[in-house]
Amino acid sequence: MSYCLNPICPNPENVAYIQRCQSCGSRLLLRDRYRVVEPLGQGGFGATFLANDEALPGEPSCVIKQLRPSATAPHVLQMARELFEREARTLGQIGNHPQVPRLLDYFEEQEQFYLVQEYISGATLQQEVKLKGILSETGVKQFLSEILPLLQYIHEQNVIHRDIKPANLIRRTQDARMVLIDFGAVKNQVSQAATNQFGQTALTAYAIGTPGFAPPEQMAMRPVYASDIYALGVTCIYLLTGKTPKDIDYNPTTGEMMWEQLVQVSDHLISVLRKMLDVSVRNRYQSAQEVLRALEIEPYLESLSKGLLIKSDIEVKERTYHRLEDSAILCSNPSVAATGLAQVAAAIRARRAKIAEGSGLEPGGMRQGSAIGKSTSLPNSNSNGSQTQHSKVGRKLDTQGLLTAYLKGRRDFALHDLNLLNLQGVDLSETNFHSAQLQKTNLQGANLYNSDFGRASLTKANLKDANLSKAYFNHADLEGADLRGADLTHAYLSNANLRGTNLCGANLSGAKISDEQLALAKTNWMTIRPNGKRGLL
């Protein structure tokens, strides 16, 4: 089907591949490449559509957001325009994270404004709860362990989302990872438009967010990072009860949501949620990292393991252990030091092996005796703080197969075996290599801009002179890799293993990397450090 984007079209549905709408005569091919196939939803300032990009081989799917204010008053139009421009800037700024949709295009056509984003296939948390029922305490902790590091990353980019809720969280079908969508309400440090006589822009003159999920200070137009913590807490209450804020009573004196009698969880989780939902921003957790510390992993290890034993799908178990180990690694509670983390990870792996043994599976999830596939890639924190990778080999691709797939529009090679390939000088920008195997792969001079190498194994890979600007390397293993002269500007290298990595002459301006990581790598006077200065540490 071809769907017309004319807001006043009486019959926007058309047959596929025609050039103009049969009802209003509007052109159906947006910017001579995007063909809308169906509407996805509409809010106060824009409508969202599923489209195909006919300019690329395979006509991959994408999402188009069209500026469509519900009112036509000049101040409303100005606010909608500001929101769209801000969303475009924000997605361009943080879209290199694998749990945020990538911004693909942004333009104006015939006095209409459009954002083109990566299409995330999957169900929202709201849809999941309606279909499968509420989550247990175990499920909520798993959810928090996955979403809090993402929230921490967003806040580190000076961005407040302002509309966290179950409908804006999608579990991606391809890898079951949680993706945060709809950045149309974000607040960040981008310069505002000129203020009016009352000192407000059209944007700040209105409270932005979803009533019930937005805390009092946000509804009073003074959002802070802790405002997202509150919205995340309300989302947890929804996951535990299936009730939206409008279905829950409030204390008329304090304004607090009266939720505690509706949930059956531990006192520890209640205390964490209570602080996330404190109506006083001063008494609330101020950062995602504080919530991670407060949650702790050790008190819940046994209950998490027992909860997983009743699940039939071994891959679901594997992903859950993966997230739990992530949480342990990210948790910075002093009581969970390096030795404690190693013990937690060891207990997880032992429990996983026990589950696999009882299921007739190898620890990686393959049937014993199977020659297809190996164990899942899981970072293991050892006693000296370095990370090693247990290899997971998914589908094996040769050099020509990878390049052919990329030229046809494919950008997802997560979990693939790409070891020893010769990819020197190729263009593989904005590609998902999450948890892929790239050991000793030759990527010298390759364009890998804005690509995702989270948890990938790149040991002894040749990345000399590669373009890795805005690349994502969270928990990647780069031990012994050659990155001499590589462009790593604004790359995200937190938690990456850089032991023995050659960064001589590399440009790390604006990169997210610690001094401890750099101390493990090889640098020289030509290395440009994150602060933009050249020289040794």
VEXMARKOL-583906 format. One line per 3 residues: number of its first residue (from 1); their letters; for each residue x, y, z of C-alpha. Coordinates in steps of 0.25 Angstrom, whole numbers, plus 2048, in hexadecimal, padded with zeros to 3 digits. Example, Ala and Ser with C-alpha at 12.3 -4.5 7.8 and 13.67 -1.06 7.14 Angstrom:
<keses>
1) AS) 831/7EE/81F | 837/7FC/81D;
</keses>
This chain:
<keses>
1) MSY) 800/800/800 | 804/80E/7FE | 7FF/818/809;
4) CLN) 7FD/827/806 | 803/831/810 | 7FA/83C/80C;
7) PIC) 7F3/83F/81A | 7E6/843/813 | 7E6/837/809;
10) PNP) 7D8/831/80A | 7DD/823/806 | 7EC/822/808;
13) ENV) 7ED/813/805 | 7F1/80F/7F7 | 7F6/803/7F0;
16) AYI) 805/801/7F0 | 810/807/7E7 | 807/812/7E1;
19) QRC) 80D/820/7E0 | 801/829/7E4 | 7F6/828/7EE;
22) QSC) 7E9/824/7E7 | 7E1/82C/7F0 | 7E8/839/7F2;
25) GSR) 7F3/839/7E7 | 7FF/83A/7F1 | 80C/834/7EE;
28) LLL) 80E/827/7F5 | 81D/825/7F4 | 822/82E/7FF;
31) RDR) 830/835/7FB | 830/82B/7EF | 833/81F/7F8;
34) YRV) 82A/81D/804 | 81D/816/801 | 813/816/80D;
37) VEP) 80C/809/80F | 804/80A/81C | 801/814/827;
40) LGQ) 807/810/835 | 801/81B/83E | 7FE/829/841;
43) GGF) 801/833/84C | 7FF/841/84F | 80A/846/846;
46) GAT) 80D/83B/83C | 808/82F/835 | 811/822/833;
49) FLA) 811/819/827 | 818/80C/822 | 81F/80E/815;
52) NDE) 829/807/80B | 835/80E/806 | 835/80B/7F7;
55) ALP) 842/812/7F5 | 849/806/7FC | 84A/7F7/7F7;
58) GEP) 840/7EF/7FE | 837/7FB/801 | 83A/7FA/810;
61) SCV) 82F/7FF/81A | 830/80C/821 | 828/815/82A;
64) IKQ) 823/823/825 | 81E/82D/82F | 817/839/829;
67) LRP) 814/846/830 | 805/847/831 | 801/850/83D;
70) SAT) 7F3/84E/842 | 7F1/85D/841 | 7F5/867/837;
73) APH) 7F8/873/840 | 806/879/83E | 80B/876/84C;
76) VLQ) 807/868/84B | 80E/867/83D | 81A/86D/843;
79) MAR) 81A/863/84E | 818/857/845 | 824/85C/83C;
82) ELF) 82D/85E/848 | 82A/850/84D | 82D/84A/840;
85) ERE) 83A/851/83E | 83E/84D/84C | 83A/83F/84A;
88) ART) 843/83E/83D | 84F/845/844 | 84D/83B/850;
91) LGQ) 84C/82F/848 | 858/833/840 | 860/835/84D;
94) IGN) 85C/828/854 | 857/81F/849 | 864/817/849;
97) HPQ) 85F/80F/855 | 859/802/851 | 84D/804/85A;
100) VPR) 849/811/853 | 843/812/845 | 84D/818/83B;
103) LLD) 84A/825/834 | 84A/822/825 | 845/82F/81F;
106) YFE) 83F/83D/822 | 839/847/818 | 82E/850/814;
109) EQE) 825/84E/808 | 819/857/804 | 819/85E/812;
112) QFY) 818/850/819 | 823/84B/822 | 828/83D/822;
115) LVQ) 831/834/82B | 835/827/825 | 83A/81D/830;
118) EYI) 83E/80E/831 | 832/805/832 | 832/7FD/83F;
121) SGA) 82A/7F0/83D | 824/7EB/84A | 81A/7EC/854;
124) TLQ) 819/7F8/85E | 819/7F5/86D | 80A/7F9/86D;
127) QEV) 807/7EF/863 | 80F/7E4/86A | 808/7E6/877;
130) KLK) 7FA/7E6/870 | 7FE/7D9/869 | 806/7D1/873;
133) GIL) 802/7D7/880 | 809/7DF/88B | 818/7DC/88F;
136) SET) 81E/7D6/89C | 828/7DD/8A4 | 833/7D5/89D;
139) GVK) 82D/7DB/88F | 82D/7E9/894 | 83C/7E8/899;
142) QFL) 840/7E2/88C | 839/7EE/885 | 840/7F8/88E;
145) SEI) 84D/7F1/88C | 84C/7F4/87D | 846/801/87C;
148) LPL) 84D/809/887 | 85B/808/880 | 854/80E/874;
151) LQY) 84E/819/87C | 85B/81C/882 | 861/81D/874;
154) IHE) 856/826/870 | 858/82F/87C | 867/830/879;
157) QNV) 864/836/86C | 85D/841/874 | 84F/83C/86F;
160) IHR) 842/83A/877 | 838/831/870 | 82C/837/877;
163) DIK) 822/82C/872 | 827/81E/877 | 81B/815/877;
166) PAN) 817/807/873 | 812/80B/865 | 820/811/862;
169) LIR) 828/805/866 | 829/7FA/85B | 82F/7EC/85D;
172) RTQ) 836/7EB/84F | 832/7DE/848 | 840/7DA/843;
175) DAR) 848/7DA/850 | 83D/7DD/85B | 844/7E9/85F;
178) MVL) 83C/7F5/865 | 83C/801/85C | 838/80F/861;
181) IDF) 830/817/856 | 829/824/854 | 833/82F/857;
184) GAV) 829/83A/853 | 828/83F/861 | 837/840/865;
187) KNQ) 83D/84B/86C | 84C/84E/86B | 856/859/86A;
190) VSQ) 854/85D/85C | 852/86C/85B | 843/86F/85B;
193) AAT) 83C/878/851 | 83B/887/855 | 832/889/861;
196) NQF) 825/891/861 | 821/89D/869 | 81E/893/875;
199) GQT) 82C/88D/875 | 826/880/86F | 828/879/861;
202) ALT) 81C/872/85B | 822/865/85F | 824/869/86E;
205) AYA) 816/86F/86F | 810/861/870 | 812/855/879;
208) IGT) 818/84A/871 | 816/83B/875 | 80B/831/878;
211) PGF) 802/834/884 | 804/82A/88F | 812/826/88A;
214) APP) 818/834/88B | 81B/839/899 | 817/846/89F;
217) EQM) 823/84E/89C | 822/84A/88D | 813/84E/88C;
220) AMR) 818/85B/892 | 821/85D/886 | 82E/85A/88E;
223) PVY) 833/84C/88B | 840/847/890 | 847/839/88E;
226) ASD) 83F/834/89A | 832/836/892 | 836/82A/889;
229) IYA) 838/822/896 | 82A/825/89B | 824/821/88D;
232) LGV) 82C/814/88D | 827/811/89B | 818/813/896;
235) TCI) 81B/80A/88B | 820/7FF/895 | 813/801/89C;
238) YLL) 80B/7FE/88F | 814/7F2/88D | 811/7EC/89B;
241) TGK) 802/7F0/89B | 7FD/7F2/88C | 7F7/7FF/891;
244) TPK) 7FA/80D/88B | 7FB/819/894 | 7ED/81D/892;
247) DID) 7E8/810/897 | 7F0/811/8A5 | 7EB/81A/8B0;
250) YNP) 7F4/826/8B5 | 7F6/82B/8C3 | 7EE/838/8C3;
253) TTG) 7F7/83E/8CD | 805/83B/8C8 | 801/838/8B9;
256) EMM) 808/82B/8BA | 803/81F/8B2 | 7FE/814/8BB;
259) WEQ) 804/808/8B4 | 80B/800/8C0 | 7FE/7F8/8C3;
262) LVQ) 7FD/7F3/8B5 | 80A/7EC/8B3 | 810/7E0/8B9;
265) VSD) 81F/7E2/8B9 | 82A/7E2/8C3 | 82C/7ED/8CD;
268) HLI) 839/7F1/8C6 | 833/7F3/8B9 | 827/7FB/8BF;
271) SVL) 832/804/8C6 | 839/806/8B8 | 82C/809/8B1;
274) RKM) 827/812/8BC | 833/81B/8BB | 832/81B/8AB;
277) LDV) 824/820/8AD | 826/82A/8B8 | 81E/837/8B4;
280) SVR) 829/83F/8B9 | 834/840/8AF | 83F/842/8BA;
283) NRY) 83B/835/8C1 | 83B/82D/8B4 | 847/826/8AE;
286) QSA) 84F/830/8A6 | 855/826/89B | 853/819/895;
289) QEV) 860/814/89B | 85A/817/8A9 | 84E/80E/8A6;
292) LRA) 858/803/8A1 | 860/804/8AE | 853/803/8B6;
295) LEI) 84E/7F7/8AF | 85A/7EE/8B1 | 85B/7E1/8AB;
298) EPY) 85F/7D7/8B5 | 852/7D7/8BE | 84B/7D3/8B1;
301) LES) 854/7C9/8AB | 84D/7BD/8B0 | 83F/7C2/8AE;
304) LSK) 842/7C6/89F | 848/7B8/89D | 83C/7B1/8A3;
307) GLL) 833/7BA/89A | 83A/7B6/88E | 83A/7A7/890;
310) IKS) 82B/7A7/88D | 82D/7AD/87F | 82D/7A3/874;
313) DIE) 835/7AB/86A | 844/7AA/86C | 847/7B6/864;
316) VKE) 83F/7BF/86D | 847/7B9/879 | 854/7BD/872;
319) RTY) 84F/7CB/86F | 84B/7CD/87E | 858/7C8/883;
322) HRL) 85F/7D1/879 | 857/7DD/87E | 85A/7D9/88D;
325) EDS) 869/7D9/88A | 868/7E6/884 | 861/7EC/890;
328) AIL) 86C/7E6/899 | 877/7EC/890 | 870/7FA/890;
331) CSN) 86D/7FA/89F | 877/803/8A6 | 872/7FF/8B4;
334) PSV) 87F/7FF/8BD | 87A/7F2/8C3 | 87A/7EB/8B5;
337) AAT) 889/7ED/8B2 | 890/7E6/8A7 | 891/7D9/8AF;
340) GLA) 883/7D9/8B3 | 87F/7DB/8A4 | 888/7CF/8A0;
343) QVA) 880/7C7/8AA | 873/7CC/8A5 | 877/7C9/897;
346) AAI) 87C/7BB/89B | 86F/7B8/8A2 | 867/7BC/896;
349) RAR) 870/7B3/88C | 86E/7A7/896 | 85F/7A9/896;
352) RAK) 85F/7AA/887 | 867/79E/885 | 85E/796/88F;
355) IAE) 851/79B/887 | 858/797/87A | 85C/789/87F;
358) GSG) 84D/787/884 | 848/78B/876 | 852/783/86E;
361) LEP) 859/78F/869 | 867/794/869 | 869/7A1/871;
364) GGM) 867/7AA/864 | 85A/7A4/861 | 85D/79A/856;
367) RQG) 859/78C/857 | 864/783/85C | 86B/77D/851;
370) SAI) 867/788/847 | 872/78D/83E | 86A/79A/83B;
373) GKS) 86D/7A6/844 | 875/7A8/851 | 873/7AE/85E;
376) TSL) 86D/7BC/860 | 876/7C8/861 | 877/7CC/870;
379) PNS) 881/7D6/875 | 888/7D0/882 | 88E/7D9/88C;
382) NSN) 89A/7D2/891 | 8A2/7D6/89E | 8AB/7E0/897;
385) GSQ) 89F/7E8/891 | 8A1/7E4/883 | 896/7DE/87A;
388) TQH) 897/7D1/872 | 88D/7CC/868 | 886/7BF/867;
391) SKV) 884/7BE/858 | 877/7BC/852 | 877/7B9/843;
394) GRK) 86B/7BB/83C | 86A/7BB/82D | 877/7BB/826;
397) LDT) 879/7C5/81B | 884/7C6/811 | 889/7D4/80C;
400) QGL) 881/7D4/7FF | 874/7CF/806 | 875/7DA/811;
403) LTA) 878/7E5/806 | 86D/7E0/7FD | 863/7E0/809;
406) YLK) 867/7EE/80D | 866/7F4/7FF | 858/7EE/7FE;
409) GRR) 854/7F6/80A | 857/7ED/816 | 85D/7F3/822;
412) DFA) 85B/7E9/82D | 866/7DE/82F | 865/7DC/83E;
415) LHD) 86A/7CF/843 | 871/7CC/836 | 87E/7C5/834;
418) LNL) 887/7CE/82C | 894/7CA/831 | 8A0/7CB/828;
421) LNL) 899/7D2/81D | 8A0/7DC/814 | 897/7E9/814;
424) QGV) 8A2/7F3/812 | 89D/801/80D | 88F/7FD/80C;
427) DLS) 883/805/810 | 87B/7FF/81B | 876/80B/822;
430) ETN) 86A/80B/82B | 86A/7FC/82D | 866/7F3/838;
433) FHS) 871/7EA/83C | 86C/7E7/84A | 872/7DB/851;
436) AQL) 879/7D7/843 | 886/7D0/842 | 891/7D8/83B;
439) QKT) 89D/7D2/840 | 8A9/7D5/837 | 8A0/7DB/82D;
442) NLQ) 8A7/7E5/823 | 89F/7F3/824 | 8AA/7FC/821;
445) GAN) 8A5/809/81B | 897/804/81C | 88B/80E/81E;
448) LYN) 884/809/82A | 87E/816/82E | 873/815/839;
451) SDF) 874/806/839 | 870/7FD/845 | 87B/7F4/84A;
454) GRA) 875/7F2/858 | 87A/7E5/85E | 881/7E2/851;
457) SLT) 88E/7DA/851 | 899/7E2/849 | 8A5/7DC/84F;
460) KAN) 8B1/7DE/846 | 8A8/7E5/83C | 8AF/7EE/832;
463) LKD) 8A8/7FC/833 | 8B3/804/82F | 8AF/812/829;
466) ANL) 8A0/80D/82A | 895/817/82C | 88E/814/839;
469) SKA) 888/821/83C | 87C/820/845 | 87E/811/845;
472) YFN) 879/809/851 | 882/7FF/859 | 87B/7FD/866;
475) HAD) 881/7F0/86C | 888/7ED/85F | 895/7E5/85F;
478) LEG) 8A0/7ED/858 | 8AC/7E6/85F | 8B8/7E7/856;
481) ADL) 8B1/7EE/84A | 8B8/7F8/841 | 8B1/805/841;
484) RGA) 8BD/80E/83D | 8B8/81A/836 | 8A9/817/838;
487) DLT) 89F/821/839 | 898/81F/846 | 892/82C/848;
490) HAY) 886/82C/851 | 886/81C/852 | 880/815/85E;
493) LSN) 88B/80D/864 | 886/80B/872 | 888/7FD/878;
496) ANL) 890/7F9/86C | 89D/7F0/86E | 8A8/7F8/868;
499) RGT) 8B4/7F0/86E | 8BF/7F1/864 | 8B7/7F8/85A;
502) NLC) 8C0/801/851 | 8BA/80F/851 | 8C7/816/84C;
505) GAN) 8C2/822/843 | 8B3/81F/846 | 8AA/82B/847;
508) LSG) 8A2/829/854 | 89C/837/855 | 88F/837/85C;
511) AKI) 88F/828/85E | 889/821/86A | 895/81A/870;
514) SDE) 89B/81A/87E | 8AA/81D/882 | 8AA/80F/887;
517) QLA) 8A7/809/87A | 8B1/812/873 | 8BC/80D/87C;
520) LAK) 8BA/7FF/877 | 8BC/803/869 | 8C8/808/861;
523) TNW) 8C8/817/85E | 8D3/820/859 | 8D5/82F/857;
526) MTI) 8CC/82F/84B | 8C0/829/852 | 8B5/834/854;
529) RPN) 8AE/832/861 | 8A0/834/864 | 8A2/842/869;
532) GKR) 8A8/845/85B | 8B6/847/85F | 8C1/83F/859;
535) GLL) 8CB/837/861 | 8CE/82C/86B | 8C5/82A/877;
</keses>
